[in-house]
Amino acid sequence: MKTHETIKVVPARYPMRLVGAAVALLILAVVVQSVAFNPRWEWGVFARWFFDPVILEGLGQTLLLTLIGTVLSVIFGGVLALSRLSSSWLLSGLAWAYIWLFRSLPLIVVLIVLYNFSYLYDTLSVGIPFTGIQWASYQTINVLGQFSTAVVGLTLVQSAYTAEIIRGGFLGVDHGQYEAAAALGLPAWRRTLRIILPQALRTILPSGFNEIISLAKGTAMVYVLAMPELFYTIQMIYNRTQEVIPLLMVGAVWYLAITSVLSLIQYLVERSLARSERRSAVNAARSRAVTPATQPTSNPEPAHAQLS
């Protein structure tokens, strides 16, 4: 008669993993000790300027530029993406040319050209092209000020990148979903908003939030317009006080805070989207489970689209 032997479970050991963790902690401790206790970092100056009203005003300008640039680039980029996917060669070609141009030009070049636009055109008019009919006319120098130039420049460049992200999201949706959505007889705009876009968001969101974070940091480039956003404000202060490193650290920490908040928003949005997808899958499974068993099985299942 056989007796059952007790099986002893021996946990796997990874000594190199422990060595790697110890080395990483040692390096981290050295860096923290060096930064925290080196008096040349001037943390007292950092603390004095961190919540200064001038710094906070520049931070507000940075956040406002990020918000407006994000909204406008998503709207304009969405139009460009749909134009790229259009069956019209003219719309597709014009959208491709725009994206090629503004992905090729550095942001600083676009900002400087826009800021000097009044040298090229004295006035900006609204009317019927190639005729003398004008409904309104404005001095270019009054239209394109510091803030408006920054918004237009950021939007022009960012919308080119956003368009490619949105186009990639639409191309990532299975072609069968397009056919199934068309079979429902819904208008094209409703098919796009209710069926295609919710599925494309899974691809769009991660890259889209990366671009928003890049835009938040890219607002520092508007310093060439002498606009008092966060980086330009810090630059003006340390040029006067010669406290360069602590003031740069003030800007670095504020940019870290901005990107951390945006990363948190990205995590919450992606988690909410994943929950809604799980609920849709559970509801679809339940609906299939309650389907009458007397239904003929010889008929092929009709195409279905995922409504959201």
VEXTI-560034 format. One record per residue: y negated, x, z negated of N, C-alpha, C in turn; residue number from 1. Coordinates in Angstrom, 1 decimal. Atoms other than C-alpha are relative to their C-alpha. Layout:
N
     nc2     nc1     nc3    cac2    cac1    cac3     cc2     cc1     cc3    k
       Y       X       Z       Y       X       Z       Y       X       Z  NUM
...
This chain:
308
     nc2     nc1     nc3    cac2    cac1    cac3     cc2     cc1     cc3    k
     1.2     0.9     0.0     0.0     0.0     0.0    -1.2     0.9     0.0    1
     1.2    -0.9    -0.1    -3.3     1.5     1.1    -1.1    -0.5    -0.9    2
     1.1     0.3     0.8    -6.2     1.7    -1.2    -1.3     0.4     0.7    3
     1.3    -0.2    -0.7    -9.8     1.4    -0.1    -0.8     1.1    -0.7    4
     0.8    -1.0     0.6   -11.8     4.5    -0.7    -1.4    -0.3     0.0    5
     1.5     0.2     0.1   -15.4     4.3    -1.8    -0.7     0.9     1.0    6
     0.8    -0.8    -1.0   -17.7     5.5     1.0    -1.3     0.4    -0.7    7
     1.2    -0.5     0.6   -20.4     7.7    -0.3    -1.1     0.2     1.1    8
     1.1    -0.1    -0.9   -23.7     7.3     1.6    -0.9     1.2    -0.4    9
     0.9    -1.2     0.2   -25.6    10.6     1.9    -1.2    -0.1     0.9   10
     1.2     0.2    -0.8   -29.2    10.2     3.0    -0.3     1.3     0.8   11
     0.3    -1.2    -0.9   -30.2    12.4     5.9    -1.3     0.7    -0.5   12
     1.1    -0.8     0.5   -32.5    15.2     5.0    -0.7     0.7     1.2   13
     0.8    -0.6    -1.1   -35.3    16.5     7.2    -1.0     1.0    -0.7   14
     0.8    -1.0     0.7   -36.6    19.7     5.6    -1.3     0.4     0.8   15
     1.1    -0.4    -0.8   -38.9    20.6     8.5    -1.1    -1.1     0.0   16
     1.0     1.0     0.1   -40.6    17.2     8.2    -0.8     0.2    -1.3   17
     0.7    -0.3     1.3   -41.4    18.0     4.5    -0.9     1.2     0.1   18
     0.9    -1.2    -0.2   -42.7    21.4     5.5    -1.2    -0.3     0.8   19
     1.1     0.4    -0.8   -44.9    19.9     8.2    -1.0    -0.8    -0.8   20
     0.9     0.8     0.8   -46.3    17.4     5.7    -0.8     0.8    -1.0   21
     0.6    -0.9     1.0   -47.0    20.1     3.1    -1.1     0.8     0.7   22
     1.0    -0.8    -0.7   -48.8    22.3     5.7    -1.2    -0.9     0.4   23
     1.1     0.9    -0.4   -50.9    19.3     6.9    -0.9    -0.3    -1.2   24
     0.8     0.3     1.2   -51.9    18.4     3.3    -0.8     1.2    -0.5   25
     0.7    -1.2     0.4   -52.8    22.0     2.6    -1.3     0.2     0.9   26
     1.2    -0.1    -0.9   -55.1    22.2     5.7    -1.0    -1.0    -0.3   27
     0.9     1.0     0.4   -56.6    18.9     4.7    -0.8     0.3    -1.2   28
     0.6    -0.4     1.3   -57.3    20.1     1.2    -1.1     1.1     0.2   29
     0.9    -1.1    -0.2   -58.9    23.3     2.5    -1.3    -0.5     0.7   30
     1.2     0.6    -0.7   -61.2    21.3     4.9    -0.9    -0.8    -1.0   31
     0.7     0.8     0.9   -62.2    18.8     2.2    -0.8     0.9    -1.0   32
     0.6    -0.9     1.0   -62.9    21.6    -0.3    -1.2     0.7     0.6   33
     1.1    -0.7    -0.7   -65.0    23.5     2.2    -1.2    -0.8     0.3   34
     1.1     0.9    -0.4   -67.1    20.5     3.3    -0.7    -0.5    -1.3   35
     0.6     0.6     1.2   -67.6    19.1    -0.2    -0.7     0.9    -0.9   36
     0.6    -0.9     1.0   -68.5    22.2    -2.1    -0.8     1.1     0.7   37
     0.9    -0.9    -0.6   -70.4    24.2     0.5    -1.5    -0.5    -0.1   38
     1.3     0.6     0.2   -74.1    23.8    -0.5    -0.8    -0.1     1.3   39
     0.8     0.0    -1.3   -75.3    24.4     3.1     0.1    -1.3     0.7   40
    -0.1     1.4    -0.6   -74.1    20.9     4.0    -1.1    -0.9    -0.5   41
     1.2     0.8     0.6   -77.0    19.6     1.8     0.3    -1.5    -0.1   42
    -0.4     1.4     0.2   -75.3    16.4     0.7    -1.1    -0.8    -0.7   43
     1.1     0.7     0.6   -78.3    15.6    -1.4    -1.0    -0.6     1.0   44
     0.8     0.4    -1.1   -80.4    15.4     1.8     0.6    -1.2     0.7   45
    -0.8     1.1    -0.7   -77.7    13.3     3.4    -0.1    -1.3    -0.8   46
     0.1     1.2     0.8   -77.8    10.8     0.5    -1.4    -0.6     0.1   47
     1.4     0.5     0.0   -81.6    10.6     0.6    -0.3    -0.8     1.3   48
     0.3     0.6    -1.3   -81.7     9.7     4.3     0.9    -1.1     0.5   49
    -1.0     0.9    -0.5   -78.6     7.6     4.7    -0.4    -1.4     0.1   50
     0.4     1.4     0.0   -80.1     4.3     3.8    -1.5    -0.1     0.2   51
     1.5     0.0    -0.3   -83.7     5.2     4.8    -0.3    -1.1     1.0   52
     0.4     1.1    -1.0   -85.5     2.2     6.5    -0.1     0.5     1.4   53
     0.2    -0.4    -1.4   -86.3     4.3     9.5     1.4     0.2     0.7   54
    -1.3    -0.1    -0.6   -82.6     5.2    10.0     0.6    -1.3     0.2   55
    -0.6     1.3    -0.2   -81.5     1.6     9.5    -0.7    -0.7     1.1   56
     0.7     0.6    -1.2   -84.1     0.5    12.1     0.6     0.5     1.3   57
    -0.7    -0.6    -1.2   -82.6     2.9    14.6     1.4    -0.5     0.1   58
    -1.4     0.6     0.0   -79.1     1.7    13.6     0.0    -1.4     0.6   59
     0.1     1.4    -0.5   -80.2    -1.9    14.3    -0.2     0.0     1.6   60
     0.2    -0.1    -1.4   -81.4    -0.8    17.8     1.3     0.3     0.7   61
    -1.3    -0.4    -0.6   -78.0     0.8    18.5     0.9    -1.1     0.0   62
    -0.9     1.2     0.0   -76.1    -2.3    17.4    -0.5    -1.0     1.0   63
     0.5     1.0    -1.0   -78.4    -4.5    19.5     0.4     0.4     1.4   64
    -0.3    -0.5    -1.4   -77.9    -2.4    22.6     1.5    -0.1     0.2   65
    -1.5     0.2    -0.2   -74.1    -2.4    22.0     0.4    -1.4     0.2   66
    -0.3     1.4    -0.1   -74.0    -6.1    21.6    -0.4    -0.6     1.4   67
     0.4     0.6    -1.2   -76.1    -7.0    24.6     0.7     0.7     1.2   68
    -0.7    -0.7    -1.1   -74.5    -4.3    26.8     1.4    -0.5     0.2   69
    -1.4     0.5    -0.1   -71.0    -5.6    25.9     0.0    -1.4     0.6   70
     0.0     1.3    -0.6   -71.8    -9.2    26.7    -0.3     0.0     1.5   71
     0.4     0.0    -1.5   -73.6    -8.5    30.0     1.1     0.7     0.8   72
    -0.9    -0.7    -0.8   -71.0    -6.0    31.1     1.3    -0.8     0.2   73
    -1.2     0.8    -0.1   -68.1    -8.4    30.4    -0.2    -1.1     1.0   74
     0.3     1.1    -1.0   -69.8   -11.2    32.4    -0.1     0.6     1.4   75
     0.2    -0.6    -1.4   -70.9    -8.9    35.3     1.3     0.6     0.4   76
    -1.3    -0.6    -0.4   -67.6    -7.0    35.2     1.1    -1.0     0.3   77
    -0.9     1.1    -0.4   -65.6   -10.2    35.3    -0.3    -0.5     1.4   78
     0.4     0.5    -1.4   -67.5   -11.3    38.4     0.5     1.1     1.0   79
    -0.5    -1.1    -0.9   -66.8    -7.8    40.0     1.5     0.0     0.1   80
    -1.5     0.0    -0.1   -63.1    -8.0    39.1     0.5    -1.1     0.9   81
    -0.5     1.1    -0.9   -62.7   -11.4    40.7    -0.4     0.2     1.4   82
     0.4    -0.3    -1.3   -64.6   -10.2    43.7     1.0     1.0     0.6   83
    -1.0    -1.0    -0.5   -62.2    -7.2    44.0     1.3    -0.6     0.3   84
    -1.2     0.7    -0.3   -59.3    -9.6    43.9    -0.1    -1.1     1.0   85
     0.3     1.1    -1.0   -60.9   -12.0    46.4     0.7     0.4     1.3   86
    -0.5    -0.2    -1.3   -59.3   -12.5    49.8    -1.0     0.3     1.0   87
     1.1    -0.3    -1.0   -62.7   -12.0    51.4    -0.2     1.5     0.0   88
     0.1    -1.5    -0.1   -62.9    -8.4    52.7    -1.4     0.4    -0.4   89
     1.4    -0.4     0.3   -66.7    -8.5    52.3    -0.3     0.1    -1.5   90
     0.2    -0.1     1.5   -66.7    -9.4    48.6     0.7     1.1    -0.6   91
    -0.8    -1.0     0.5   -63.9    -7.1    47.9    -0.6     1.4     0.3   92
     0.6    -1.3    -0.4   -65.6    -4.2    49.8    -1.3     0.3    -0.8   93
     1.3    -0.2     0.7   -69.0    -4.7    48.1     0.3     0.3    -1.5   94
    -0.3    -0.2     1.3   -67.4    -4.9    44.7     0.6     1.4    -0.2   95
    -0.5    -1.3     0.0   -65.4    -1.7    45.4    -1.1     1.1     0.1   96
     1.0    -1.0    -0.2   -68.5     0.1    46.6    -0.9     0.1    -1.3   97
     0.8     0.0     1.2   -70.4    -0.9    43.4     0.7     0.8    -1.1   98
    -0.8    -0.7     1.1   -67.6     0.3    41.1     0.1     1.5     0.3   99
    -0.1    -1.4    -0.3   -67.2     3.5    43.0    -1.4     0.7    -0.3  100
     1.3    -0.6     0.2   -71.0     4.2    42.8    -0.3     0.3    -1.4  101
     0.5    -0.2     1.4   -71.6     3.6    39.1     1.1     0.6    -0.9  102
    -1.0    -0.8     0.7   -68.3     5.2    38.0    -0.2     1.5     0.3  103
     0.3    -1.4    -0.4   -69.5     8.3    39.8    -1.2     0.6    -0.6  104
     1.3    -0.5     0.5   -73.0     8.5    38.4     0.0     0.2    -1.5  105
     0.1    -0.1     1.5   -73.6     9.9    34.9    -1.0    -1.0    -0.5  106
     0.9     1.0     0.6   -75.3     7.4    32.6    -1.4     0.5    -0.1  107
     1.3    -0.6     0.2   -78.2     9.8    31.9    -0.8     0.0     1.3  108
     0.7     0.0    -1.3   -79.0     9.9    35.7    -0.5    -1.4     0.3  109
     0.4     1.4    -0.3   -79.0     6.1    36.0    -1.2    -0.4    -0.9  110
     1.1     0.3     0.9   -81.3     5.8    32.9    -1.3     0.6     0.5  111
     1.2    -0.6    -0.4   -83.8     8.3    34.2    -0.6    -0.6     1.3  112
     0.4     0.6    -1.2   -83.9     6.8    37.7    -0.7    -1.4    -0.3  113
     0.6     1.3     0.3   -84.5     3.3    36.3    -1.3     0.1    -0.8  114
     1.3    -0.2     0.8   -87.2     4.6    33.9    -1.1     0.4     0.9  115
     1.0    -0.4    -0.9   -89.0     6.0    36.9     0.0    -0.9     1.3  116
    -0.1     0.9    -1.1   -88.4     3.0    39.1    -1.3    -0.4     0.5  117
     1.4     0.4    -0.4   -92.1     2.1    39.1    -0.6     1.0     1.0  118
     0.5    -0.9    -0.9   -92.7     5.3    41.1     0.5    -0.4     1.4  119
    -0.5     0.4    -1.3   -90.5     3.9    43.9    -0.5    -1.3     0.5  120
     0.5     1.3    -0.3   -91.6     0.3    43.7    -1.0    -0.4    -1.0  121
     1.1     0.4     0.9   -94.9    -0.8    42.3     0.2    -1.4    -0.6  122
    -0.2     1.3     0.4   -94.0    -4.4    42.0     1.5    -0.5     0.2  123
    -1.3     0.7    -0.2   -90.8    -6.6    41.7    -0.3    -1.4     0.2  124
     0.3     1.4    -0.4   -91.0    -9.9    43.5     1.2    -0.9     0.1  125
    -1.0     1.0    -0.1   -89.0   -13.1    43.5    -0.4    -0.9     1.1  126
     0.3     0.9    -1.2   -88.9   -15.0    46.8     1.1     0.0     1.0  127
    -1.0     0.0    -1.1   -87.2   -15.3    50.1    -0.1     1.3     0.8  128
     0.0    -1.3    -0.7   -86.2   -11.9    51.6    -0.4    -0.1     1.5  129
     0.4    -0.2    -1.4   -87.6   -10.8    55.0    -1.1    -1.0     0.4  130
     1.1     0.9    -0.3   -90.4   -13.4    54.7    -1.2     0.4    -0.9  131
     1.1    -0.3     0.9   -93.8   -13.4    53.1    -0.1    -1.0    -1.2  132
     0.0     1.0     1.0   -92.8   -16.2    50.7     0.4     0.7    -1.3  133
    -0.3    -0.6     1.4   -93.0   -15.0    47.0    -0.4    -1.1    -1.0  134
     0.2     0.9     1.1   -92.7   -17.2    44.0    -0.6     0.6    -1.3  135
     0.6    -0.7     1.2   -93.5   -14.6    41.4     0.1     1.5     0.3  136
     0.1    -1.5    -0.2   -94.5   -10.9    41.3    -0.4     0.6    -1.3  137
     0.2    -0.7     1.3   -94.4    -8.5    38.4    -0.2     1.5     0.2  138
     0.2    -1.5     0.0   -95.6    -4.9    37.8     1.3     0.6    -0.5  139
    -1.3    -0.6     0.4   -92.4    -2.8    37.6    -0.1     0.7    -1.3  140
     0.1    -0.7     1.2   -93.8    -0.7    34.8     0.0    -0.9    -1.2  141
     0.0     1.0     1.1   -94.2    -3.9    32.7     1.4    -0.6    -0.2  142
    -1.3     0.7     0.1   -90.7    -5.2    33.5     1.0     1.0    -0.6  143
    -1.0    -1.0     0.4   -88.7    -2.0    33.0    -0.6     0.9    -1.1  144
     0.4    -0.8     1.1   -89.8    -0.8    29.6     1.2     0.8    -0.6  145
    -1.1    -0.8     0.6   -87.7     1.4    27.2     1.2    -0.9    -0.3  146
    -1.1     0.8     0.3   -85.5    -1.4    25.9     0.7    -0.6     1.2  147
    -0.6     0.7    -1.1   -85.0    -3.3    29.1     0.7     1.1     1.0  148
    -0.7    -1.1    -0.8   -84.2     0.0    31.0     1.3     0.4    -0.6  149
    -1.3    -0.4     0.7   -81.6     0.9    28.4     1.0    -1.1     0.2  150
    -0.9     1.1    -0.1   -80.0    -2.5    28.6     0.5    -0.1     1.5  151
    -0.4     0.0    -1.4   -80.0    -2.5    32.4     0.9     1.2     0.4  152
    -0.8    -1.2    -0.3   -78.7     1.1    32.7     1.4    -0.1    -0.6  153
    -1.3     0.1     0.7   -75.9     0.5    30.1     0.9    -1.0     0.7  154
    -0.7     1.1    -0.6   -74.9    -2.7    31.8     0.5     0.4     1.4  155
    -0.4    -0.4    -1.3   -74.8    -1.3    35.3     1.2     1.0     0.0  156
    -1.1    -1.0     0.1   -72.5     1.6    34.3     1.2    -0.6    -0.6  157
    -1.1     0.5     0.7   -70.4    -0.2    31.8     0.8    -1.1     0.7  158
    -0.6     1.1    -0.7   -69.7    -3.2    34.0     1.0     0.5     1.1  159
    -1.0    -0.6    -1.0   -68.0    -0.9    36.6     1.3     0.3    -0.7  160
    -1.2    -0.3     0.7   -65.5     0.3    34.0     0.7    -1.3    -0.4  161
    -0.5     1.3     0.5   -65.1    -3.2    32.6     0.7    -0.8     1.1  162
    -0.6     0.7    -1.1   -64.4    -4.6    36.0     1.4     0.5     0.3  163
    -1.4    -0.6    -0.3   -61.4    -2.2    36.6     1.0    -0.4    -1.1  164
    -0.9     0.4     1.1   -60.0    -3.1    33.1     0.4    -1.4     0.2  165
    -0.3     1.4    -0.2   -60.2    -6.8    33.8     0.9    -0.2     1.3  166
    -0.9     0.1    -1.2   -58.7    -6.4    37.3     1.4     0.5    -0.3  167
    -1.3    -0.4     0.3   -55.9    -4.4    35.9     0.8    -1.0    -0.9  168
    -0.6     1.0     0.8   -55.2    -7.1    33.4     0.5    -1.2     0.8  169
    -0.4     1.1    -0.9   -55.0    -9.8    36.1     1.2     0.5     0.9  170
    -1.1    -0.5    -0.8   -52.7    -7.5    38.2     1.2     0.1    -0.8  171
    -1.2    -0.2     0.9   -50.4    -7.1    35.2     0.7    -1.4    -0.2  172
    -0.6     1.3     0.2   -49.7   -10.9    35.1     1.1    -0.2     1.2  173
    -1.1     0.2    -1.0   -46.4   -11.7    36.9    -0.4    -1.0     1.1  174
     0.4     0.8    -1.2   -46.9   -13.1    40.4     0.5    -1.4    -0.1  175
    -0.5     1.4     0.2   -44.7   -16.1    39.5    -0.9    -0.9    -0.7  176
     1.0     0.9     0.8   -47.3   -17.3    37.0    -1.1    -0.5     0.9  177
     1.0     0.5    -0.9   -49.8   -17.5    39.8     0.5    -1.2     0.9  178
    -0.6     1.1    -0.9   -47.4   -19.6    42.0     0.2    -1.2    -0.9  179
    -0.2     1.2     0.9   -46.5   -21.8    39.0    -1.3    -0.7    -0.3  180
     1.3     0.6     0.3   -50.1   -22.3    38.2    -0.5    -0.8     1.2  181
     0.4     0.7    -1.2   -50.9   -23.3    41.8     0.8    -1.3     0.2  182
    -0.9     1.2    -0.1   -47.9   -25.7    41.7    -0.5    -1.2    -0.9  183
     0.5     1.0     0.9   -49.6   -27.6    38.8    -1.1    -0.8     0.6  184
     1.1     0.8    -0.7   -52.4   -28.7    41.2    -1.3     0.1    -0.8  185
     1.3    -0.2     0.8   -55.2   -27.4    38.8    -1.0     0.7     0.9  186
     1.0    -0.8    -0.7   -58.5   -26.2    40.2     0.1     1.5    -0.3  187
    -0.2    -1.5     0.2   -58.7   -22.4    40.7    -0.6     0.5    -1.2  188
     0.6    -0.5     1.2   -61.2   -21.9    37.9     0.8    -0.3    -1.2  189
    -0.7     0.4     1.2   -59.1   -23.8    35.5     1.3     0.7    -0.1  190
    -1.2    -0.8     0.0   -55.9   -22.0    36.5    -0.3     1.4    -0.6  191
     0.4    -1.3     0.4   -57.7   -18.7    35.9    -0.2     0.0    -1.5  192
     0.4     0.0     1.4   -59.1   -19.7    32.5     1.1    -0.4    -1.0  193
    -1.1     0.5     0.9   -56.1   -21.6    31.1     1.3     0.6     0.0  194
    -1.4    -0.6    -0.2   -53.1   -19.8    32.5     0.0     1.5     0.2  195
    -0.1    -1.4    -0.4   -53.8   -16.4    34.0    -0.7     0.9    -1.1  196
     0.8    -0.8     0.9   -56.6   -15.1    31.6     0.7     0.2    -1.3  197
    -0.6    -0.3     1.3   -54.7   -15.6    28.3     1.1     1.0     0.1  198
    -1.0    -1.0    -0.2   -51.8   -13.6    29.7    -0.5     1.4     0.3  199
     0.6    -1.3    -0.4   -54.0   -10.9    31.1    -0.7     0.6    -1.2  200
     0.7    -0.5     1.2   -55.8   -10.5    27.7     0.9     1.1    -0.7  201
    -0.9    -1.0     0.6   -52.7    -8.6    26.4    -0.2     1.4     0.5  202
     0.3    -1.3    -0.6   -53.5    -5.8    28.8    -1.5     0.4    -0.1  203
     1.4    -0.2    -0.1   -57.3    -6.2    28.8    -0.5     0.5    -1.4  204
     0.6    -0.2     1.3   -58.0    -6.1    25.0     0.0     1.5    -0.5  205
     0.1    -1.4     0.6   -56.9    -2.5    24.0    -1.0     0.9     0.8  206
     0.9    -0.9    -0.8   -58.7    -0.8    26.9    -1.4    -0.6    -0.1  207
     1.3     0.5     0.1   -61.6    -3.2    26.6    -0.7     0.4    -1.3  208
     0.6    -0.4     1.2   -62.2    -2.4    23.0    -0.3     1.5     0.0  209
     0.3    -1.4    -0.2   -62.0     1.3    23.9    -1.3     0.2     0.7  210
     1.2    -0.1    -0.7   -64.8     0.8    26.3    -1.2    -0.5    -0.8  211
     1.1     0.4     0.9   -66.9    -1.1    23.7    -0.4     1.1    -1.0  212
     0.3    -1.1     0.9   -66.5     1.8    21.3    -0.7     1.2     0.8  213
     0.7    -1.0    -0.8   -67.5     4.2    24.1    -1.4    -0.4     0.3  214
     1.3     0.5    -0.2   -70.5     2.0    24.8    -0.9     0.2    -1.3  215
     0.7    -0.2     1.3   -71.5     2.2    21.1    -0.5     1.4    -0.1  216
     0.4    -1.4     0.1   -71.5     5.9    21.2    -0.9     0.4     1.2  217
     0.8    -0.3    -1.1   -73.0     6.0    24.7    -1.4    -0.4    -0.1  218
     1.4     0.4     0.2   -76.1     4.3    23.4    -0.9     1.2    -0.4  219
     0.8    -1.2     0.4   -77.1     7.8    22.1    -0.7     0.6     1.2  220
     0.5    -0.6    -1.1   -77.8     8.7    25.7    -1.4    -0.5     0.4  221
     1.3     0.5    -0.3   -80.9     6.5    25.8    -1.1     0.8    -0.7  222
     1.0    -0.9     0.6   -82.7     9.2    23.8    -0.9     0.6     1.1  223
     0.9    -0.5    -1.1   -84.0    10.4    27.2    -1.1    -1.0     0.3  224
     1.1     1.0    -0.2   -86.1     7.2    27.2    -1.0     0.0    -1.1  225
     0.9    -0.1     1.2   -87.7     8.2    23.9     0.1    -1.4    -0.8  226
    -0.2     1.2     0.7   -86.3     4.9    22.5     0.5     0.2    -1.4  227
    -0.4    -0.4     1.4   -86.0     4.9    18.7     1.3    -0.7    -0.4  228
    -1.4     0.5     0.5   -82.2     4.1    18.5     0.4     1.1    -1.0  229
    -0.4    -0.8     1.1   -80.1     5.9    15.9    -0.1     1.5     0.3  230
    -0.1    -1.4    -0.2   -79.6     9.3    17.5    -1.5     0.6     0.3  231
     1.3    -0.5    -0.2   -83.2     9.6    18.7    -0.8     0.0    -1.3  232
     0.6     0.0     1.3   -84.5     8.6    15.3     0.3     1.2    -0.9  233
    -0.5    -1.2     0.8   -82.4    11.3    13.6    -0.6     1.3     0.6  234
     0.6    -1.2    -0.6   -83.6    13.8    16.2    -1.4     0.2    -0.3  235
     1.4    -0.2     0.3   -87.2    13.1    15.5    -0.2     0.4    -1.5  236
     0.2    -0.3     1.5   -86.7    13.4    11.7     0.4     1.5    -0.2  237
    -0.4    -1.3     0.3   -84.8    16.7    11.8    -0.9     1.0     0.8  238
     0.9    -0.9    -0.6   -87.3    18.2    14.3    -1.3     0.2    -0.9  239
     1.2    -0.1     0.9   -90.0    17.5    11.6     0.4     0.7    -1.3  240
    -0.4    -0.5     1.3   -88.0    18.4     8.5     0.8     1.3     0.1  241
    -0.9    -1.1    -0.2   -85.7    21.1    10.0     1.3    -0.1    -0.8  242
    -1.3     0.3     0.7   -82.8    19.5     8.0     1.0    -0.5     1.0  243
    -0.7     0.4    -1.2   -80.6    19.5    11.1     1.4    -0.5    -0.4  244
    -1.4     0.4     0.3   -77.0    19.4     9.7     0.1    -1.3    -0.9  245
    -0.2     1.2     0.7   -77.4    16.8     7.0    -0.4    -1.3     0.7  246
     0.4     1.2    -0.7   -79.2    14.4     9.3     1.0    -0.3     1.2  247
    -1.1     0.3    -0.9   -76.6    14.9    12.0     1.2    -0.6    -0.6  248
    -1.1     0.6     0.7   -74.0    14.0     9.4    -0.3    -1.4    -0.3  249
     0.4     1.4     0.2   -76.0    10.8     8.7     0.4    -0.8     1.2  250
    -0.4     0.6    -1.2   -75.6     9.9    12.3     1.5    -0.1     0.3  251
    -1.4     0.0    -0.2   -72.0    10.9    12.5     0.7    -1.1    -0.9  252
    -0.6     0.9     0.9   -71.1     8.8     9.5    -0.3    -1.5     0.4  253
     0.3     1.4    -0.4   -72.9     5.7    10.8     0.8    -0.3     1.3  254
    -0.8     0.3    -1.2   -71.2     6.1    14.2     1.5    -0.2    -0.4  255
    -1.3     0.2     0.5   -67.9     6.4    12.3     0.2    -1.4    -0.6  256
    -0.1     1.4     0.5   -68.7     3.1    10.5     0.0    -1.0     1.1  257
     0.0     1.0    -1.2   -69.5     1.3    13.8     1.4     0.0     0.7  258
    -1.3    -0.1    -0.7   -66.3     2.5    15.5     1.1    -0.6    -0.9  259
    -1.1     0.5     0.9   -64.2     1.6    12.4    -0.1    -1.5    -0.1  260
     0.1     1.5     0.0   -65.6    -2.0    12.3     0.5    -0.5     1.3  261
    -0.5     0.4    -1.3   -64.9    -2.3    16.0     1.5     0.1     0.1  262
    -1.4    -0.2     0.0   -61.4    -1.0    15.5     0.7    -1.1    -0.8  263
    -0.5     1.0     0.9   -60.8    -3.5    12.7    -0.1    -1.4     0.8  264
     0.1     1.3    -0.8   -62.0    -6.4    15.0     1.0     0.0     1.0  265
    -1.0     0.0    -1.0   -59.7    -5.2    17.7     1.4    -0.3    -0.6  266
    -1.3     0.3     0.7   -56.7    -5.2    15.2     0.1    -1.5    -0.3  267
     0.0     1.4     0.4   -57.6    -8.7    14.0     0.2    -0.9     1.3  268
    -0.1     0.8    -1.3   -58.0   -10.1    17.6     1.4     0.1     0.6  269
    -1.3    -0.2    -0.6   -54.7    -8.5    18.8     1.1    -0.7    -0.9  270
    -1.0     0.6     0.9   -52.8    -9.8    15.7    -0.1    -1.6     0.2  271
     0.2     1.4    -0.3   -54.3   -13.3    16.3     0.7    -0.4     1.3  272
    -0.6     0.3    -1.3   -53.2   -13.2    19.9     1.5     0.1     0.0  273
    -1.5    -0.1     0.1   -49.7   -12.1    19.0     0.5    -1.2    -0.7  274
    -0.5     1.2     0.7   -49.4   -15.0    16.5     0.0    -1.2     0.9  275
     0.1     1.2    -0.9   -50.5   -17.5    19.2     1.2     0.1     1.0  276
    -1.1    -0.2    -1.0   -47.9   -16.0    21.6     1.3    -0.4    -0.6  277
    -1.2     0.3     0.7   -45.2   -16.3    19.0     0.2    -1.5    -0.2  278
    -0.1     1.4     0.2   -46.1   -19.9    18.3     0.3    -0.7     1.3  279
    -0.3     0.6    -1.3   -46.0   -20.7    22.1     1.5     0.2     0.3  280
    -1.4    -0.2    -0.3   -42.6   -19.1    22.4     0.9    -0.9    -0.9  281
    -0.8     0.9     0.8   -41.2   -21.1    19.4    -0.1    -1.4     0.5  282
     0.1     1.3    -0.5   -42.6   -24.3    20.8     0.7    -0.2     1.3  283
    -0.8     0.1    -1.3   -41.1   -23.6    24.2     1.5    -0.1    -0.3  284
    -1.4     0.0     0.3   -37.7   -22.9    22.6     0.4    -1.4    -0.6  285
    -0.3     1.3     0.5   -37.9   -26.1    20.6     0.1    -1.1     1.0  286
     0.0     1.1    -1.1   -38.8   -28.2    23.7     1.3     0.1     0.8  287
    -1.2    -0.1    -0.8   -35.8   -26.7    25.5     1.2    -0.5    -0.8  288
    -1.2     0.5     0.9   -33.5   -27.5    22.5     0.1    -1.5     0.0  289
    -0.1     1.5     0.1   -34.4   -31.2    22.5     0.1    -0.6     1.4  290
    -0.1     0.6    -1.3   -34.0   -31.6    26.2     1.4    -0.8     0.1  291
    -1.2     0.8     0.0   -31.4   -34.4    26.8     1.1     0.7     0.8  292
    -1.2    -0.7    -0.5   -27.9   -33.0    27.5     0.5    -0.7     1.3  293
    -0.4     0.7    -1.2   -27.4   -35.7    30.2    -0.7     0.4     1.3  294
     0.8    -0.4    -1.2   -29.9   -34.0    32.5     0.9     0.7     0.9  295
    -0.9    -0.8    -0.9   -28.1   -32.8    35.7    -0.4     1.4     0.0  296
     0.2    -1.5     0.0   -27.7   -29.1    35.7     0.0     0.6     1.4  297
     0.0    -0.6    -1.3   -27.3   -28.7    39.4    -1.4     0.2     0.6  298
     1.3    -0.1    -0.5   -31.0   -29.2    40.0    -0.7     1.3    -0.5  299
     0.6    -1.2     0.5   -32.9   -25.9    39.8    -1.2    -0.4    -0.9  300
     1.1     0.3     0.9   -35.5   -25.7    37.0    -1.4     0.2     0.8  301
     1.3    -0.2    -0.7   -39.1   -26.2    38.3    -0.7     1.2    -0.6  302
     0.8    -1.1     0.5   -41.5   -23.3    38.0    -0.9    -0.5    -1.0  303
     0.8     0.4     1.1   -43.5   -23.4    34.8    -1.0     1.1    -0.2  304
     1.0    -0.9     0.3   -46.7   -21.7    33.8    -0.3    -0.1    -1.5  305
     0.3     0.0     1.4   -47.7   -20.7    30.3    -1.5    -0.5    -0.2  306
     1.3     0.5     0.3   -50.6   -22.9    29.3    -0.5     0.5    -1.3  307
     0.6    -0.5     1.2   -52.9   -21.7    26.6    -1.2    -0.9    -0.4  308
